[in-house]
């Protein structure tokens, strides 16, 4: 396994297409993972807000933490 530094050095010295391959492989892995995370996160967030309301009791009207004025 090569490091990013080694890939950049090789891209400058003629390994440009190898660097582009690594970027493309990274995109093929990252984009579907991000879509999967969003597809799971958004319904869970929606259900939680629907059940408990917004904002939570420890936040003010715009979602910031309440100040501890005494």
N, C-alpha and C positions, 0 to 999 in steps of 0.2 A: 504494500500500500504506500502510495506516495503522498507527500505532504503538499499543501497548497503552494508553499514556497518553491518546492522542486518543480511543480507544474508551471508556475510562472516563469522560472528560469528557463525551462525547456521551451516554453512558448516564445520567449524572446530569441532563443537560439535555434529555432526551427521546429519545435514541437507544438506549433500553434493549433493544429487540428486535433491533437491529443487533448489540449486544454479545452477546446470547444466541445469535444466528446464528453469530458468530465462535467462541463457546465450543463450540457443537454441531459446527461444521466441524472444529475442533481435536480433539474427541473421536472423530469419524469417522475421522480420520487417525491419531491416537495409539493408540487401542485395537487396531486391526488390526495396526499395526506392532509393538506390544508382544507380541501373541499370536504373530506370526511369529517374533520374536526368541526367545521362550521355546520355541517348537516346534523351533527350530534348536539353541539352547543346551543344553537338557536332554539330548537324546540324545548330543550331543558330550561333555558332562560325564560322563554315565554310562559311555560307552565309554572315556574317558580314565581314570576311576577303576577300571574293570574291568581295564584293561590294566596300569596302574601301581600300583594299590592306593592305600589311604588310611590314614594321612596320608602326604604326600610325605616324602622323606628329610630335608629341611631343616626339618620341623615336628615338634613333640612330639605326644603321643597325642591331644590335643584340637584340633589344627590350628593352634596358636600357633607362632610362630617360636621355635626353640630358643635358649636363652641361651648366650652364649660364655663359659662358665666354664672357667678354665684352672688 
